[in-house]
Amino acid sequence: TEGLVEQIRNIAGVEIAALLKEDPGRVKVSMRAKTEADVATIARNFGGGGHRKAAGFTLQADLDTARETVRKAMTTHLTGMDG
């Protein structure tokens, strides 16, 4: 499944791709950035790590909550890059 997040990142117009994998009681998040975004910064906010273009973390949440949390974090990061 890790290759899937790479494929999503390669879609035109995508700056950050995220793959969420649900396990009982938690969701593992893998993120990849295309150009200017720093997904390690996002991951560190949730106790995770990685590097600028590839990072991840785990959320103690259900899939719907995790999806919304990740979406908001990515949107905030990308909006902050605009200036």
NULO-705181 format. One record per atom (N, C-alpha, C, O, CB): residue number from 1; residue in three letters; atom name; x, y, z. Coordinates in steps of 0.001 Angstrom, whole numbers, plus 500000, padded with zeros to 6 digits. Glycine has a CB too. Example, Ala and Ser with C-alpha at 12.3 -4.5 7.8 and 13.67 -1.06 7.14 Angstrom:
NULO-705181
> nr | rest | atom | px | py | pz
> 1 | ala | N | 513190 | 494310 | 507800
> 1 | ala | CA | 512300 | 495500 | 507800
> 1 | ala | C | 513200 | 496700 | 507800
> 1 | ala | O | 514236 | 496681 | 508465
> 1 | ala | CB | 511308 | 495527 | 509046
> 2 | ser | N | 512850 | 497750 | 507080
> 2 | ser | CA | 513670 | 498940 | 507140
> 2 | ser | C | 512900 | 500030 | 507870
> 2 | ser | O | 513409 | 501138 | 508039
> 2 | ser | CB | 514084 | 499402 | 505725
END
This chain:
NULO-705181
> nr | rest | atom | px | py | pz
> 1 | thr | N | 500814 | 498788 | 500000
> 1 | thr | CA | 500000 | 500000 | 500000
> 1 | thr | C | 500852 | 501268 | 500000
> 1 | thr | O | 500374 | 502327 | 499592
> 1 | thr | CB | 499077 | 500003 | 501203
> 2 | glu | N | 502106 | 501179 | 500451
> 2 | glu | CA | 502956 | 502370 | 500503
> 2 | glu | C | 503145 | 502977 | 499116
> 2 | glu | O | 503203 | 504200 | 498988
> 2 | glu | CB | 504318 | 502026 | 501112
> 3 | gly | N | 503242 | 502155 | 498082
> 3 | gly | CA | 503390 | 502670 | 496724
> 3 | gly | C | 502175 | 503455 | 496264
> 3 | gly | O | 502281 | 504304 | 495379
> 3 | gly | CB | 503649 | 501537 | 495769
> 4 | leu | N | 501027 | 503177 | 496856
> 4 | leu | CA | 499796 | 503877 | 496485
> 4 | leu | C | 499874 | 505361 | 496793
> 4 | leu | O | 499443 | 506178 | 495979
> 4 | leu | CB | 498608 | 503267 | 497205
> 5 | val | N | 500414 | 505730 | 497945
> 5 | val | CA | 500516 | 507147 | 498298
> 5 | val | C | 501453 | 507872 | 497330
> 5 | val | O | 501254 | 509050 | 497037
> 5 | val | CB | 501014 | 507310 | 499753
> 6 | glu | N | 502472 | 507170 | 496836
> 6 | glu | CA | 503371 | 507756 | 495830
> 6 | glu | C | 502607 | 508025 | 494527
> 6 | glu | O | 502783 | 509073 | 493906
> 6 | glu | CB | 504584 | 506813 | 495560
> 7 | gln | N | 501775 | 507094 | 494126
> 7 | gln | CA | 500989 | 507258 | 492905
> 7 | gln | C | 500017 | 508418 | 493021
> 7 | gln | O | 499837 | 509174 | 492067
> 7 | gln | CB | 500231 | 505979 | 492588
> 8 | ile | N | 499389 | 508567 | 494181
> 8 | ile | CA | 498447 | 509672 | 494392
> 8 | ile | C | 499178 | 511005 | 494286
> 8 | ile | O | 498670 | 511946 | 493675
> 8 | ile | CB | 497750 | 509548 | 495772
> 9 | arg | N | 500369 | 511090 | 494878
> 9 | arg | CA | 501156 | 512319 | 494839
> 9 | arg | C | 501478 | 512722 | 493400
> 9 | arg | O | 501605 | 513911 | 493108
> 9 | arg | CB | 502451 | 512148 | 495641
> 10 | asn | N | 501610 | 511761 | 492513
> 10 | asn | CA | 501985 | 512050 | 491126
> 10 | asn | C | 500841 | 512569 | 490268
> 10 | asn | O | 501065 | 512912 | 489107
> 10 | asn | CB | 502541 | 510820 | 490497
> 11 | ile | N | 499640 | 512639 | 490788
> 11 | ile | CA | 498497 | 513178 | 490050
> 11 | ile | C | 498674 | 514690 | 489904
> 11 | ile | O | 499038 | 515371 | 490862
> 11 | ile | CB | 497149 | 512841 | 490773
> 12 | ala | N | 498416 | 515209 | 488709
> 12 | ala | CA | 498534 | 516652 | 488466
> 12 | ala | C | 497673 | 517429 | 489445
> 12 | ala | O | 496510 | 517090 | 489662
> 12 | ala | CB | 498133 | 516997 | 487022
> 13 | gly | N | 498244 | 518477 | 490037
> 13 | gly | CA | 497515 | 519335 | 490963
> 13 | gly | C | 497590 | 518895 | 492411
> 13 | gly | O | 497143 | 519629 | 493293
> 13 | gly | CB | 496099 | 519405 | 490557
> 14 | val | N | 498140 | 517724 | 492686
> 14 | val | CA | 498263 | 517232 | 494056
> 14 | val | C | 499600 | 517681 | 494626
> 14 | val | O | 500644 | 517402 | 494035
> 14 | val | CB | 498133 | 515682 | 494110
> 15 | glu | N | 499590 | 518370 | 495759
> 15 | glu | CA | 500815 | 518780 | 496439
> 15 | glu | C | 501138 | 517831 | 497595
> 15 | glu | O | 502304 | 517500 | 497814
> 15 | glu | CB | 500682 | 520223 | 496955
> 16 | ile | N | 500118 | 517394 | 498334
> 16 | ile | CA | 500315 | 516446 | 499427
> 16 | ile | C | 499352 | 515278 | 499228
> 16 | ile | O | 498159 | 515468 | 498993
> 16 | ile | CB | 500095 | 517130 | 500821
> 17 | ala | N | 499898 | 514068 | 499328
> 17 | ala | CA | 499076 | 512863 | 499288
> 17 | ala | C | 499126 | 512208 | 500654
> 17 | ala | O | 500176 | 512185 | 501296
> 17 | ala | CB | 499556 | 511880 | 498178
> 18 | ala | N | 498012 | 511680 | 501097
> 18 | ala | CA | 497968 | 510989 | 502378
> 18 | ala | C | 497226 | 509671 | 502219
> 18 | ala | O | 496190 | 509598 | 501557
> 18 | ala | CB | 497295 | 511867 | 503456
> 19 | leu | N | 497769 | 508638 | 502834
> 19 | leu | CA | 497129 | 507335 | 502870
> 19 | leu | C | 496823 | 507027 | 504327
> 19 | leu | O | 497717 | 507060 | 505172
> 19 | leu | CB | 498032 | 506223 | 502219
> 20 | leu | N | 495565 | 506730 | 504625
> 20 | leu | CA | 495144 | 506418 | 505980
> 20 | leu | C | 494789 | 504945 | 506052
> 20 | leu | O | 493990 | 504452 | 505256
> 20 | leu | CB | 493947 | 507300 | 506415
> 21 | lys | N | 495386 | 504244 | 507007
> 21 | lys | CA | 495125 | 502821 | 507195
> 21 | lys | C | 494541 | 502613 | 508583
> 21 | lys | O | 495179 | 502922 | 509590
> 21 | lys | CB | 496421 | 501978 | 507004
> 22 | glu | N | 493321 | 502087 | 508628
> 22 | glu | CA | 492631 | 501900 | 509902
> 22 | glu | C | 493000 | 500559 | 510532
> 22 | glu | O | 492909 | 499508 | 509898
> 22 | glu | CB | 491113 | 501993 | 509707
> 23 | asp | N | 493411 | 500624 | 511771
> 23 | asp | CA | 493623 | 499462 | 512622
> 23 | asp | C | 492668 | 499626 | 513793
> 23 | asp | O | 492153 | 500726 | 513998
> 23 | asp | CB | 495135 | 499332 | 513098
> 24 | pro | N | 492409 | 498581 | 514568
> 24 | pro | CA | 491488 | 498733 | 515703
> 24 | pro | C | 491915 | 499864 | 516645
> 24 | pro | O | 492978 | 499806 | 517263
> 24 | pro | CB | 491398 | 497418 | 516484
> 25 | gly | N | 491069 | 500890 | 516742
> 25 | gly | CA | 491297 | 501988 | 517667
> 25 | gly | C | 492287 | 503044 | 517222
> 25 | gly | O | 492537 | 504003 | 517952
> 25 | gly | CB | 491746 | 501448 | 518925
> 26 | arg | N | 492854 | 502884 | 516037
> 26 | arg | CA | 493823 | 503872 | 515566
> 26 | arg | C | 493885 | 503897 | 514044
> 26 | arg | O | 493423 | 502982 | 513363
> 26 | arg | CB | 495209 | 503576 | 516142
> 27 | val | N | 494468 | 504973 | 513539
> 27 | val | CA | 494641 | 505131 | 512092
> 27 | val | C | 496085 | 505535 | 511837
> 27 | val | O | 496577 | 506510 | 512405
> 27 | val | CB | 493641 | 506194 | 511499
> 28 | lys | N | 496758 | 504780 | 510981
> 28 | lys | CA | 498129 | 505101 | 510586
> 28 | lys | C | 498065 | 505987 | 509349
> 28 | lys | O | 497341 | 505687 | 508400
> 28 | lys | CB | 498968 | 503801 | 510309
> 29 | val | N | 498823 | 507078 | 509364
> 29 | val | CA | 498809 | 508053 | 508282
> 29 | val | C | 500187 | 508121 | 507648
> 29 | val | O | 501181 | 508351 | 508337
> 29 | val | CB | 498372 | 509444 | 508793
> 30 | ser | N | 500250 | 507921 | 506335
> 30 | ser | CA | 501480 | 508103 | 505568
> 30 | ser | C | 501254 | 509266 | 504622
> 30 | ser | O | 500242 | 509314 | 503922
> 30 | ser | CB | 501881 | 506797 | 504787
> 31 | met | N | 502196 | 510208 | 504598
> 31 | met | CA | 502046 | 511384 | 503736
> 31 | met | C | 503267 | 511537 | 502841
> 31 | met | O | 504384 | 511179 | 503215
> 31 | met | CB | 501836 | 512662 | 504580
> 32 | arg | N | 503029 | 512075 | 501659
> 32 | arg | CA | 504092 | 512399 | 500716
> 32 | arg | C | 503818 | 513794 | 500163
> 32 | arg | O | 502669 | 514165 | 499925
> 32 | arg | CB | 504182 | 511336 | 499564
> 33 | ala | N | 504891 | 514563 | 499962
> 33 | ala | CA | 504783 | 515908 | 499391
> 33 | ala | C | 505442 | 515912 | 498020
> 33 | ala | O | 506384 | 515162 | 497760
> 33 | ala | CB | 505439 | 516976 | 500324
> 34 | lys | N | 504926 | 516772 | 497153
> 34 | lys | CA | 505466 | 516837 | 495793
> 34 | lys | C | 506573 | 517870 | 495668
> 34 | lys | O | 507680 | 517520 | 495258
> 34 | lys | CB | 504361 | 517153 | 494806
> 35 | thr | N | 506319 | 519119 | 496001
> 35 | thr | CA | 507320 | 520157 | 495756
> 35 | thr | C | 507669 | 520941 | 497016
> 35 | thr | O | 508702 | 520669 | 497629
> 35 | thr | CB | 506827 | 521108 | 494689
> 36 | glu | N | 506865 | 521878 | 497414
> 36 | glu | CA | 507215 | 522810 | 498487
> 36 | glu | C | 506712 | 522429 | 499874
> 36 | glu | O | 507256 | 522907 | 500869
> 36 | glu | CB | 506694 | 524143 | 498151
> 37 | ala | N | 505715 | 521602 | 499966
> 37 | ala | CA | 505158 | 521249 | 501275
> 37 | ala | C | 506156 | 520443 | 502099
> 37 | ala | O | 507000 | 519736 | 501549
> 37 | ala | CB | 503856 | 520454 | 501107
> 38 | asp | N | 506051 | 520555 | 503420
> 38 | asp | CA | 506911 | 519833 | 504353
> 38 | asp | C | 506019 | 518949 | 505231
> 38 | asp | O | 505517 | 519394 | 506263
> 38 | asp | CB | 507771 | 520825 | 505227
> 39 | val | N | 505831 | 517700 | 504813
> 39 | val | CA | 504921 | 516830 | 505556
> 39 | val | C | 505482 | 516406 | 506909
> 39 | val | O | 504722 | 515984 | 507781
> 39 | val | CB | 504603 | 515604 | 504737
> 40 | ala | N | 506803 | 516511 | 507103
> 40 | ala | CA | 507380 | 516199 | 508420
> 40 | ala | C | 506868 | 517183 | 509466
> 40 | ala | O | 506654 | 516804 | 510617
> 40 | ala | CB | 508929 | 516235 | 508364
> 41 | thr | N | 506670 | 518430 | 509081
> 41 | thr | CA | 506122 | 519433 | 509995
> 41 | thr | C | 504720 | 519026 | 510442
> 41 | thr | O | 504388 | 519125 | 511623
> 41 | thr | CB | 506090 | 520826 | 509323
> 42 | ile | N | 503911 | 518576 | 509512
> 42 | ile | CA | 502556 | 518121 | 509846
> 42 | ile | C | 502637 | 516913 | 510778
> 42 | ile | O | 501957 | 516872 | 511803
> 42 | ile | CB | 501753 | 517765 | 508556
> 43 | ala | N | 503463 | 515935 | 510425
> 43 | ala | CA | 503574 | 514712 | 511219
> 43 | ala | C | 504041 | 514993 | 512645
> 43 | ala | O | 503531 | 514397 | 513593
> 43 | ala | CB | 504531 | 513740 | 510548
> 44 | arg | N | 504998 | 515890 | 512799
> 44 | arg | CA | 505498 | 516225 | 514147
> 44 | arg | C | 504391 | 516792 | 515033
> 44 | arg | O | 504402 | 516580 | 516246
> 44 | arg | CB | 506653 | 517236 | 514051
> 45 | asn | N | 503435 | 517509 | 514441
> 45 | asn | CA | 502311 | 518047 | 515220
> 45 | asn | C | 501462 | 516950 | 515837
> 45 | asn | O | 500699 | 517204 | 516769
> 45 | asn | CB | 501439 | 518928 | 514343
> 46 | phe | N | 501588 | 515727 | 515324
> 46 | phe | CA | 500808 | 514596 | 515828
> 46 | phe | C | 501699 | 513530 | 516465
> 46 | phe | O | 501277 | 512388 | 516648
> 46 | phe | CB | 499989 | 513980 | 514699
> 47 | gly | N | 502930 | 513908 | 516800
> 47 | gly | CA | 503834 | 512981 | 517453
> 47 | gly | C | 504552 | 512023 | 516514
> 47 | gly | O | 505174 | 511058 | 516959
> 47 | gly | CB | 503088 | 512206 | 518448
> 48 | gly | N | 504466 | 512287 | 515223
> 48 | gly | CA | 505122 | 511436 | 514235
> 48 | gly | C | 506433 | 512022 | 513773
> 48 | gly | O | 507014 | 512883 | 514434
> 48 | gly | CB | 504219 | 511212 | 513050
> 49 | gly | N | 506888 | 511554 | 512642
> 49 | gly | CA | 508147 | 512048 | 512111
> 49 | gly | C | 508336 | 511663 | 510666
> 49 | gly | O | 507427 | 511182 | 509991
> 49 | gly | CB | 509295 | 511535 | 512926
> 50 | gly | N | 509543 | 511892 | 510223
> 50 | gly | CA | 509889 | 511610 | 508843
> 50 | gly | C | 510750 | 512725 | 508314
> 50 | gly | O | 511484 | 513366 | 509067
> 50 | gly | CB | 508637 | 511432 | 507978
> 51 | his | N | 510664 | 512958 | 507027
> 51 | his | CA | 511393 | 514076 | 506450
> 51 | his | C | 510469 | 514882 | 505554
> 51 | his | O | 509295 | 514548 | 505393
> 51 | his | CB | 512619 | 513584 | 505661
> 52 | arg | N | 511000 | 515928 | 504983
> 52 | arg | CA | 510212 | 516925 | 504256
> 52 | arg | C | 509231 | 516324 | 503244
> 52 | arg | O | 508094 | 516783 | 503143
> 52 | arg | CB | 511137 | 517865 | 503544
> 53 | lys | N | 509651 | 515325 | 502512
> 53 | lys | CA | 508821 | 514774 | 501435
> 53 | lys | C | 508103 | 513473 | 501781
> 53 | lys | O | 507246 | 513024 | 501020
> 53 | lys | CB | 509666 | 514545 | 500238
> 54 | ala | N | 508440 | 512857 | 502927
> 54 | ala | CA | 507784 | 511602 | 503322
> 54 | ala | C | 507755 | 511522 | 504842
> 54 | ala | O | 508799 | 511586 | 505490
> 54 | ala | CB | 508521 | 510358 | 502715
> 55 | ala | N | 506569 | 511382 | 505407
> 55 | ala | CA | 506431 | 511349 | 506864
> 55 | ala | C | 505158 | 510602 | 507235
> 55 | ala | O | 504320 | 510298 | 506386
> 55 | ala | CB | 506414 | 512786 | 507455
> 56 | gly | N | 505036 | 510315 | 508526
> 56 | gly | CA | 503842 | 509624 | 508983
> 56 | gly | C | 503637 | 509745 | 510477
> 56 | gly | O | 504502 | 510217 | 511214
> 56 | gly | CB | 503908 | 508181 | 508602
> 57 | phe | N | 502466 | 509303 | 510898
> 57 | phe | CA | 502092 | 509339 | 512308
> 57 | phe | C | 500883 | 508447 | 512514
> 57 | phe | O | 500285 | 507960 | 511554
> 57 | phe | CB | 501795 | 510790 | 512778
> 58 | thr | N | 500527 | 508236 | 513775
> 58 | thr | CA | 499367 | 507426 | 514121
> 58 | thr | C | 498418 | 508262 | 514965
> 58 | thr | O | 498842 | 508953 | 515892
> 58 | thr | CB | 499787 | 506134 | 514874
> 59 | leu | N | 497141 | 508196 | 514641
> 59 | leu | CA | 496103 | 508886 | 515415
> 59 | leu | C | 495260 | 507855 | 516157
> 59 | leu | O | 494890 | 506827 | 515589
> 59 | leu | CB | 495205 | 509766 | 514491
> 60 | gln | N | 494961 | 508125 | 517411
> 60 | gln | CA | 494039 | 507292 | 518180
> 60 | gln | C | 492635 | 507824 | 517890
> 60 | gln | O | 492109 | 508648 | 518638
> 60 | gln | CB | 494373 | 507314 | 519740
> 61 | ala | N | 492043 | 507352 | 516811
> 61 | ala | CA | 490749 | 507874 | 516351
> 61 | ala | C | 490124 | 506880 | 515387
> 61 | ala | O | 490777 | 505943 | 514929
> 61 | ala | CB | 490911 | 509267 | 515671
> 62 | asp | N | 488862 | 507095 | 515089
> 62 | asp | CA | 488214 | 506316 | 514043
> 62 | asp | C | 488581 | 506930 | 512693
> 62 | asp | O | 489116 | 508037 | 512638
> 62 | asp | CB | 486661 | 506275 | 514244
> 63 | leu | N | 488297 | 506223 | 511620
> 63 | leu | CA | 488716 | 506661 | 510293
> 63 | leu | C | 488113 | 508011 | 509897
> 63 | leu | O | 488819 | 508858 | 509351
> 63 | leu | CB | 488337 | 505617 | 509270
> 64 | asp | N | 486837 | 508223 | 510160
> 64 | asp | CA | 486206 | 509496 | 509773
> 64 | asp | C | 486835 | 510683 | 510494
> 64 | asp | O | 487086 | 511722 | 509884
> 64 | asp | CB | 484705 | 509455 | 510067
> 65 | thr | N | 487088 | 510528 | 511788
> 65 | thr | CA | 487713 | 511602 | 512564
> 65 | thr | C | 489132 | 511847 | 512072
> 65 | thr | O | 489550 | 512994 | 511913
> 65 | thr | CB | 487720 | 511258 | 514069
> 66 | ala | N | 489869 | 510773 | 511832
> 66 | ala | CA | 491248 | 510901 | 511346
> 66 | ala | C | 491283 | 511593 | 509992
> 66 | ala | O | 492120 | 512466 | 509762
> 66 | ala | CB | 491917 | 509523 | 511248
> 67 | arg | N | 490384 | 511213 | 509101
> 67 | arg | CA | 490341 | 511818 | 507767
> 67 | arg | C | 490137 | 513326 | 507868
> 67 | arg | O | 490816 | 514089 | 507180
> 67 | arg | CB | 489220 | 511185 | 506919
> 68 | glu | N | 489225 | 513755 | 508702
> 68 | glu | CA | 488951 | 515186 | 508851
> 68 | glu | C | 490130 | 515900 | 509525
> 68 | glu | O | 490475 | 517018 | 509143
> 68 | glu | CB | 487658 | 515404 | 509669
> 69 | thr | N | 490733 | 515272 | 510502
> 69 | thr | CA | 491891 | 515855 | 511186
> 69 | thr | C | 493055 | 516052 | 510219
> 69 | thr | O | 493695 | 517104 | 510216
> 69 | thr | CB | 492327 | 514963 | 512360
> 70 | val | N | 493322 | 515048 | 509407
> 70 | val | CA | 494418 | 515120 | 508438
> 70 | val | C | 494107 | 516157 | 507365
> 70 | val | O | 494982 | 516933 | 506980
> 70 | val | CB | 494667 | 513740 | 507793
> 71 | arg | N | 492874 | 516176 | 506884
> 71 | arg | CA | 492489 | 517152 | 505864
> 71 | arg | C | 492709 | 518573 | 506368
> 71 | arg | O | 493268 | 519409 | 505660
> 71 | arg | CB | 491019 | 516956 | 505456
> 72 | lys | N | 492270 | 518840 | 507590
> 72 | lys | CA | 492438 | 520181 | 508165
> 72 | lys | C | 493913 | 520537 | 508329
> 72 | lys | O | 494316 | 521663 | 508037
> 72 | lys | CB | 491727 | 520273 | 509521
> 73 | ala | N | 494715 | 519585 | 508793
> 73 | ala | CA | 496145 | 519843 | 508990
> 73 | ala | C | 496834 | 520142 | 507659
> 73 | ala | O | 497663 | 521048 | 507577
> 73 | ala | CB | 496820 | 518639 | 509675
> 74 | met | N | 496494 | 519385 | 506623
> 74 | met | CA | 497101 | 519633 | 505309
> 74 | met | C | 496658 | 520986 | 504754
> 74 | met | O | 497473 | 521728 | 504205
> 74 | met | CB | 496728 | 518507 | 504319
> 75 | thr | N | 495385 | 521306 | 504894
> 75 | thr | CA | 494869 | 522573 | 504394
> 75 | thr | C | 495539 | 523737 | 505117
> 75 | thr | O | 495934 | 524716 | 504485
> 75 | thr | CB | 493340 | 522642 | 504565
> 76 | thr | N | 495667 | 523633 | 506431
> 76 | thr | CA | 496334 | 524693 | 507214
> 76 | thr | C | 497767 | 524856 | 506756
> 76 | thr | O | 498236 | 525980 | 506580
> 76 | thr | CB | 496295 | 524376 | 508728
> 77 | his | N | 498467 | 523759 | 506562
> 77 | his | CA | 499866 | 523830 | 506121
> 77 | his | C | 499972 | 524484 | 504737
> 77 | his | O | 500797 | 525373 | 504524
> 77 | his | CB | 500493 | 522416 | 506089
> 78 | leu | N | 499143 | 524041 | 503817
> 78 | leu | CA | 499210 | 524594 | 502461
> 78 | leu | C | 498812 | 526067 | 502429
> 78 | leu | O | 499401 | 526851 | 501686
> 78 | leu | CB | 498309 | 523796 | 501521
> 79 | thr | N | 497823 | 526446 | 503226
> 79 | thr | CA | 497399 | 527845 | 503294
> 79 | thr | C | 498530 | 528712 | 503854
> 79 | thr | O | 498755 | 529825 | 503378
> 79 | thr | CB | 496125 | 527987 | 504166
> 80 | gly | N | 499231 | 528207 | 504852
> 80 | gly | CA | 500361 | 528925 | 505430
> 80 | gly | C | 501497 | 529120 | 504455
> 80 | gly | O | 502261 | 530078 | 504576
> 80 | gly | CB | 500863 | 528201 | 506633
> 81 | met | N | 501621 | 528231 | 503491
> 81 | met | CA | 502670 | 528360 | 502479
> 81 | met | C | 502395 | 529495 | 501518
> 81 | met | O | 503319 | 530032 | 500906
> 81 | met | CB | 502818 | 527071 | 501709
> 82 | asp | N | 501129 | 529867 | 501380
> 82 | asp | CA | 500735 | 530905 | 500429
> 82 | asp | C | 501220 | 532287 | 500843
> 82 | asp | O | 501165 | 533222 | 500044
> 82 | asp | CB | 499233 | 530921 | 500276
> 83 | gly | N | 501677 | 532430 | 502035
> 83 | gly | CA | 502201 | 533743 | 502371
> 83 | gly | C | 501920 | 534192 | 503706
> 83 | gly | O | 502322 | 535293 | 504084
> 83 | gly | CB | 501716 | 534710 | 501488
END
